[in-house]
Amino acid sequence: MTDTVTQAPADQARASEGGPVARFLKATELDTRMLGMVGALIVIWAGFHIISSLRLGVSPLDFDSRAFLTPRNLWNLSVQSASVSIMATGMVLVIVTRNIDLSVGSLLGFIGMIIGVTQAQILPQQFGLPLGHPSIWVIALAVGIVVGLGIGAFQGGLIAYLSIPSFIVTLGGLLIWRGAAWWVTSGQTVAPMDATFRLLGGGPDGSIGANWSWIVGLVACAGVVAMLMSGRRQRQRFHFPLRPLWAEAFLGAVTCAAILGAVWVANSYPWPIGIVRRYYESLGEQVPEGAFIAHGIAIPVLIAIAVGVVMTFVATRTRFGRYVFALGGNPEAALLAGINVKWVTLKVFMLMGFLVAIGSSISTARLNAATNATGTLGELLGIAAAVIGGTSLSGGVGTIAGAMLGAVLMQSLASGMVLLGVDAPLQNIVVGAVLVVAVWLDTLYRRKAE
């Protein structure tokens, strides 16, 4: 006897339910919350572009280089969102376990200061390794990661094994690590950073160029197609309902179009003319007329994407991820099921510390300096990104992709308001209001789902 998958009746039943939009959403299995976020992001981008264009006295359809929707601004937006996106992926797991981490902003500044002091002072003065030494940036980065893991383990241990509420532990951490960042150098800024380390922050040298960007984009598209095919085979294997072939093709086409569109935008942003001139002078050549050297995808963006892919795998495909969501869904049931709840909680905060260290490295490299003010209000942005991305404060629900999209949305608001010259206090008011509205909408959504 051979196993067969009868798809036609299921497809006909699916097509007969609801209106065209409902049938489309059911066939493609798109997340309506994610679609809502994408729609909100498009509205925000379009709104800022129209307002900024009108302020400049030009038509929004001209796409003036000083307006919002330009390759330069979108490229900078992607780099600025990288650090927050990375922290937001860890914040998802923290909130899913019904905890909170208010210390991430201060911890980002403290670890950045440790990384800066290590490569700019300790290694050159104590070990004779000057800036530019091949290993100095590796050592500094490793020190930052160890510090992040250690602090995460310390705070997680207090929460898991001493039963101190995470709000209190991390609120204390917010004050302690911000003060510690100042104490390391008595408030002095540490600069410059190692040249190789600065590549983690983006810039002309911290990008992979046009050709490699297209290669990365095509590889990503191939990965999307492979994932869709693998998912379809798995459904056939376990006799799950299949998406119509047109839905699979639609999802693949739209995703690949978005990826290649992002690559095109990154490749449309050229190096500044001064850097182009110095580049050709270093080669002993004359600058060609109309010389155009594309930035391409920035290294911090690639790091953020890689973190997002790994964290999605951890959250959805590993035993640890299943334990995290089980713990957040029902802690008592998780304990009775034999899950080591304390150990899982400790590992979640260690992972959060590790991700903060990665985000801190990117922020410090982008600024080319370590300051005790780095990461101010970073905890607000991280929590807001996770919550706006669909992570429930009651625990048990959240997605990595949603949190990263939430980080882009939050950074879009900040960048747009800076472009329009909005005062910093008003920016904070807007961000706070968006967070409250996001939680309110999440409450309404879950109440309707029940």
N, C-alpha and C positions, 0 to 999 in steps of 0.2 A: 504494500500500500504506500502511496506517495502522498506527502503533505502538500496541500494546495492552499492558496490564500484567495478567498473570494472577495474581490474588491468592489465589483459593480454594485451589488445591493447596498453596501455601506455608503458608496459614493452617492447613489440615488437618494438614499434616506437623508444624507447630509444636505444635498442640494435642495430638497423639498422643504427644509426648515428655514423659517425666517425670511427676511428680505434680502436684496442683493448684497448689502453691506455685511449683514450678519452671516450670510453664506460665505462671503469672501473671507471674513475673519476666521470663521470656523475651518474653512479649507486650508488656509495658510497657517493657522494656529498662532497668529501674531498676538503678542501681549498688548492689550489695549492701554495699559498703564504706560508701557514704553512708547507706544504710538503717541499718547498724550504728551509725554515729555519731549519727544522729537518735534511735535507740533508747537509746543510752547517755546522750544529753542528757536524754531524757524520764525515764530512771531517776534521774539526778542531781537533776533538778528535783523529782521526786516524793519522793525520799529527803530532801532538804533541807526540803521543805515539811512532811513528816510529822514529822521530828525537831524542827523549829522550832515547830510547832503543839503537840506534846507538851510541849516545854519551857515553853510559855506556859500549858499546862493547858487548851487548847481542842481541839475536834475539828478534824482536818484538813479536814473538809467545810465548816466554817464560814468558811474563807478569811479568817482574822483579818488585819487590816491590818498586823500586826507579823510575820506569817509570810512564807515565801519567795515563794509563788505569789500575788503581789498586783500590781495595775497599777503601783504605785509602784516596787516592787523590780524588776520586769521592765523598766520604762522606764529606770530607772537602769542596769540591766545592759546594755541596748542602747547607752546613751551611753558607758559604760565600755569596752565592747567595740570601739567604733568605731576608736580609734587603733590598737589591736593588730591589728584586722582589716585595716586599710590596710597596715600594715607586713608582715603575713603574706602579702598578695598579691605583694609584691615578693620576699619570702623564698622563695616557691615557685620563681620563675625562677632565683634564685641557687642554690638547692639542686639544681634540675633540671640546671644546668650543672656539677654536681659540685663546687661551691664552697660556702662558708659565710660568713656575715657576723656576727661577734660584736660588732661595734661599734654596732649600731643603737640600743641602749638609751642608750649614752653620747652618740651623735650626736643622739638625740632631745632630751636635756637641753641639749646645746651649742647646737643650733639654736633651741630654745625660749628660751635665754638671749639669743641674738643678736636674736631677734624682740622680746623684752621690752625690752632695752636700746635698740633702735632706736626703738620707739614711745614709751617712757617717758622717755628721756634724750637720745639723739642728735638726733632730729628736733625736740623742743621747745627744747632748749638751743642747738643749733648752727644750726638752720634756721628757728626761730620757728614751728614747726607744733605747736600745743598738742593735748593729747588731746581728741578730739571733732572734729578737723578731718576733712573728708570723705575726704581722700586718705591719712591717716596709716596706717590699717590696711592699705591696699593696698600702700603702700611697704614696710611692715614685713613683710608676707607675701611680697612679691616678693624682698626681701633674704633671707629664710629659705629660699626655694626656690632662689635662686642659690647660696647657701652649701651647701645639700644636694646640688645638682647638681655643684658644684665638688669637694666632698669625695668624692662618689661617683666622679667622674672620676679624681681623684687616686689613690684606693685601687684602682679598677679598672685604671688604667694600670700601677701597680706589679705587680698580679697578672697582667695580660695581656701586657705588653711586657717586664717585667723577670723574669717567671717566678718571682716570690716566692709561695709558697703562700698561698692566701686565709686560711687559719687564722692564719698568722703576721701578715699585714698587718692583718687586722681585730682580732686580739687586741691588737696594738699600738694600733690605733684605739680600742679599748675603754678603754685607759688614757689615751691622749692626749686624746681628746675629753671624757672625764670631768674630767680635770685642767683642760682649757681652759674648761669650763663654770664651774668654780670661779674660774679666773684672771680671767675677764671682769669680775667684780664683787667679787673677793676673798671669795667665798662669800656675799655679801649677796643677799637676795631682792629682786626687782624687781617692784613692784606700785604702783598697779593698772594694768590694761590698758585700752585704748580700748574704749568702750561698744559700738561696732559690731563690733569684733574679738571681743568676748566672746560674740557670737551664735554663733560657730563652736563654742562649747563646750556649747551646749544651755541648759537652764534655761527658765523660763517665757517669756522673750522670745526665746530661741533655739530655738523650736519653731514649727511652722506652723499650729497650731490644728486644730480638729475638721474644719471644712469643707474646707480644703485637704488635710488628711490623707485624707479620703474620696475627694477628686478624684485624688490621687496613687495611692491604692489601686486605683481603678477604671481609671485609665490603665495601671497595671502589669498588671492582669488582661487588659485589651485587648491589651497587648503580648505576654503569654503566649499568648493565643489566636492572635495573628498569627504568632508564632514557630512554633507547632505546625502551623498551616496552611501556612506557607512551607516548613517541613521536609518535610511530606508531599508538597507539589508537587515539591520537589527530588528526593525519592526516586522519584516517578513519572517524572520527566524522565530520570533515569539508570537506570531499571529496577531500583532496589534494592527489597528486600523491604519491604512496608508493615506498620506496626503495625495491628492490628485497630482499627476505629472506636471500639469500647468502651474500648480502652486509651488512645486519644487523648483521649476524653472524660473518662476517669478522671484522667489526668495533669492536664488543664486544670482540672477541678473541684477536685482536691486542692490544686493550687498556688494557685488563686484563693481557696479557702477559707482557706489559711494566710496569704495576704496580707491579706485582709479581716479575719481574726481578729487579726492583729498591729495593724492600724489600730484595731480596736475596743479592744484593750488600751491602746494609746497614748491614745485618746480617753477612756478610763475613769479616767485619772489627772488629778485637778483641780489647779488652782493652789492654793497654800497660802492660807488665809483672810486672812492679813495682806496678801499681794500683791493679792488680790481687793479688799480694802478700799481700798488705796492707788489701785488702778486706777479704782474708781468715784469716789473723792474727786477724782482728777485730772480727771474728767469733770464734777465738780460735782453728782453724783447720790448718792442714798442707796443703800446696798447692799441689793439685793433679798433677801428671805428665801429661804434655800436656794440662793443664787447658786452656779452651777457653771460654771467656765471650764476647758475641757480643754486640756491641754498639746498633744496631738497628737504627730505624729512630730517628733523632734528633728532639728535641722539637721545635727549631726555624723553621725547615722545615715543621712541622705540622702546626705551626702558619701561615706560608706563604701560605700553601695549603688552609687552612681555609679562609684566607683573599681573596685568589683568587676565591674560590667558592662563597663567599658572594658578592664580587665585581662583579663577572659575573652575579649573580642574580640581583643585583642592576642595572647594566647597561642594562640588556636585559629583565627583567621581572617587572620592577617597573615604575611608572609614572615619577619619578624623572629621571631615566635613559633615558626614551623616550624624556623628555624635554631637556636633555643634548645634545643628538644627533640631535634633531630638531634645537636647538640653534646653534650648530656647522654647520649644513647643510645650514641653511639660517636664520640668525638672524632677518632680517626684517619680514620674513614670520612667525617666531616663535612669534615675538612681536604682529603681527596682529592677530595671532591665540589665543591670550589671555594668553600666557605664561609670567609669571613674570620673565623676563630675568635677572634682577638685583639680585633677590632673589636666583635664580638657580646658578648664578655665585658665589654668596657669599657662598652657601652651598658646591659648588665644592671645593673652597679653604679651607673651614673648614674641609672637608673630607680629603684633602691633608695634612693639618696640623695634623689631627688625625693619619693618616697612617705613617707620618714621626715620630711621637712619638712612635708608635709601632716598627718601624724600628730602632729608636734610642735606645730603650730598649734592643733589641736583640744585637746591636753592642756593647753597653756598657757592657752588661752581658758577651758577648763573650770575650771581652778584660779584664774583671774584673777591669776596671778602666774607669774613665771619663777624657778625655783630650780635650783641645781646638782644637786639630787638627783632631778629629774624624769627618768623613764625608767630608774631603777634596776631591774635584772633584766629590762628590756624585751627584751633579746636572747633570754633564755630563753623568754619568752612567745611571741615571734615565731617562733622555731625550733620550739617545741613545737606551736604552732598549725598550722604547715605540715606537720610530721611526722604529727601526729594526724589531719590532714586527708587523709593518703594520699600525701604527697610522699616519694619514696624517697631516702634519703641516698646511695644508689649512683648517683643521677642518672637523667634521662630520663623520669621519671614524676611527675605531680603535677597537681592541679586547683586553680583559684582558689576555686571554691565550697567545696571541702573544707577549704581553709585558713581561710576566713572562718567556717565552721561550727566548726572547731577552735578558733578564737579565742573564739567564744561559749562553747564548752565549758570552756575554760581559765578564762575570766572568771567563769563560773558556779561553778566550784569555789572560786575566790577569794572571790566575793561570799557564797556559802553559808557558807564557813568564818568569814568576818568576822561574819556574822549570828549564828552559833552561838558566837561569842567564842573561836574557836580562836587560840592564840598564833601570832605571825608565824613563828617558827622551824619550828613544826609545819606551817604552810601551805607553806613552801618544801619540806619533806620530802615532802608529798603531791604537789606539783606535779612535783618531780623523779621520784618514783616513777611517776606517770602517764606521764611522758615515756619512761621506760625500758620500761614495759609496752607503750606504743604502738609503740615501735620493735620490740620482741619480737614483737608481734602482726603487724606489717607483714612481718617476716621469715618468720613462719609462713605468712602469706597468700601471699606470693610463692613460697615453696617449694612450696606446694600447687598454685599455678597452673602451675608448671613441670611 
